[in-house]
Amino acid sequence: MSPDSKLHGKFCGTDVPDVITSVFNNIRIEFKSDNTVSKKGFKAHFFSDKDECSKNNGGCQHDCINTVGSYVCQCRHGFILHGNKHDCKEAECEHKVHSPSGTVSSPNWPDKYPSRKECTWAITSTPGHRVKLLFSDFEIEQHQECAYDHLEAFDGDSDSAAILGRLCGSQTPDPLVSTGNKMYLRFISDASVQRKGFQATLHRNGGTKLACM
């Protein structure tokens, strides 16, 4: 066994190990016993498994994931798998988020967002808690009044609620916090400049409940 060989596992007991797949086209198995207790031992079947992703990415437009005896295609964020199971198409951009925590990001992040896009996120957290939006990455076309590409946040369940902020540029914004358990986000891109976009995490506001009135 060469010193750079990968050890897939060292097994004993009665639990059946998971399927073992070699990295290359060979595998070495070693069995050792001492001079005390003897048991039934083991029996295993081996077979060759083709790596369908190694040639032409398996025909997948985005990511090819090799599995035992087959493979599957996966799409990057902002896209969904086409009916042909290989190509990717843009996902619908209206999101409803019902969770005390999670992640939101612009379409195709961390790659450039597409042009002429409008996406919304209607976020609802646990009753009695606020929604806190904390940005980890932010890069949207710069404009003094954010008149071109921009992200808007509203303090409620639609764009008719009070606005919390209209954001653009490359400076990471301060966290946004709603007054209730709902926040509405709207991202708009125009036909010209595209940037990396944004990613942010959602939190309940420190788990602190709102005071009862």
N, C-alpha and C positions, 0 to 999 in steps of 0.2 A: 504494500500500500504506500503510495507516494505521500510525502509530507503535506502537500497541498490538497489532498483529498478531503471532501466534505463529509463530516460524520452526521448521518441522518438521525441517529438515535442509538441508545443502549437500552435494551429491553429485558425485563424479567417479570416474574409474577404470573398472574392469570388474565390480566386485561389484554385484549387483542389490540395490537398497535394499529394506528391509522395507515392508510395506503402510503407507501414510500415510492417516490418518483425520482429517478436519478437526474442529475443535471446534464450529463452527457450520455453516450451510448454504451456505458458499462457501469457495473456496480459490483462491489465485493461484500460478501457476508461472512462474518466470523462468528463461530459458536464456541464457547468455552465452558467447561464444567470442572468442578473441583473433585476432591476424593470423599465427599460426605453425601449430602442428600441428592437423590436422583428423582426426576419427575418425568412426565410424559414427553416433554419436549415441544416441538413446533412443526407445523407444516404450512407451506406458503406456495402460492402460484405466482409465476412470473411471466410477463409478456412484454413485447415491445409496444411503445406508444409513440406515435408520430407527433412531432411538434408542428402543428398546422400553422402556427403564427410565424415560423421561421422564414417562410417564403411569401413575399408580397404582403406581409402583415395579415395573412389569412384572408385577404380581400376586404378587410375592415377599413372603413374610412378614418376612424379614430383609433381606438385601442383594441388590441386583440388579446384575449385572455385564454391561455391554453388550459384545457381540462383533460382528465383521463379519458382517452378515446374520442375526444372531440375538442371544440373550442367555442368561445362566444365572443361577439363583438360588443364593445361598450362605447358610449359617447361621453364627451367632455361635458362639463357643467353648462347648462343653457341649451343643450340639445337632447333629443330623444331618438331612439333607434327607429329607423324606417321599417316598414312592413317586410322588406326584403332581408332584414336581420343583419345587414352589412353597412348600409349607408346611414348617415345621421341627418336629422333635420332639426330646425330650430323649434324649441319647446314653446308652448304657450307661455305668455309672460304675465299672467294674472295669478298671483299666489295668495293663498289663505293659510296663515300660520296660527295654529292653536297650540301653543307650547310655552312653558315658562322660560325656556332657553333654546338656543339654536343659532344657526348661521344664515345670513343673507348675503348675496353678492350679485354684482351686475352680470348680465348675460355674457358667457364665454370667458369670465374671469378665470385665471390671471392673464389670458390673452386679451387683445383689444376688443372692446364691445362693438357690436355691429352698428351701422348707421341706420337712421330712421327707425328707431326702436322706442317703444313706450312700455315700461314694465311697472307693475304695482304689487305691493305687499300689504295685505290687510292683516295686521298682527293683533292677536288677542291673547293676553296672559291670564294668569289665575285671578279670579275676582278678588278685589281688595288689595291688589298689588299694582305697582307702576311698571311700565315697560322701559328698560334702559338699553340704548343702542350704543355699543362701543366699537369704534372703527379700528381695524387692524391694518388696513391698506386703503389708500385713497388717491386716485389720479383721474380727474375728469377735466375736459377742456376748460382752460382758464378764460374768464371774462369778469370784468369788474362787477357786473350785476347778475352774473350767471344766466345770461339771456340765451345762451346756446345749449350745449349739453349740461345737464344738472340733475341733482337729486333733491327732492323735496320731502320733508317729513311733516306730518300733520298730527295734532294732538286729539285723535279720535279715530273713527272707523271709516272716514272718507276724506276727500279733498275739500269738503266744505267746512271741516273743523279748523280751529286756529292753527296757523302754521308755526312749526317749531324751528324751521330753518330751510333755506334754499342754498345748496352747497355745490361748489365746483372748485377747480384748481388742484394743486398737489399737496397742500398743507393738510395734515390729518385733522379733521374737525374734533372739537370737544365732544364728549358723550352727550347724547340727546336723551332726555327723560320725559315721559308723558306724565300728565296729572292723574290719569286713570289707568285702566288696564288695557287700553287700546292705543295703537299707533298705526298710521297709514303712510306708506312710502310710495313715491312715484319717481321713476327714473326716466328721463327723456334724452335721446340723442338725435342730432340733426343729420344732414346729408354730407357734412364735410369731415372735420377732424375727429378721429377716434383715439381714445387713450385706454389705459389698462382697466380703469373702472374702480370698483370698490369691493371690499369685503368687511363685514361687521358681524359682531356677535350680539345676540339678544340675551338679556338677563332680566329676571325680576329685580326690582330695585333693592338689592341687598336683602331680599326676603322681608322687607319692612312693610307691614300692612298700613293702608291708609286709615287715618283716624275717622271714626264714625261721626256723622253729623247729627 
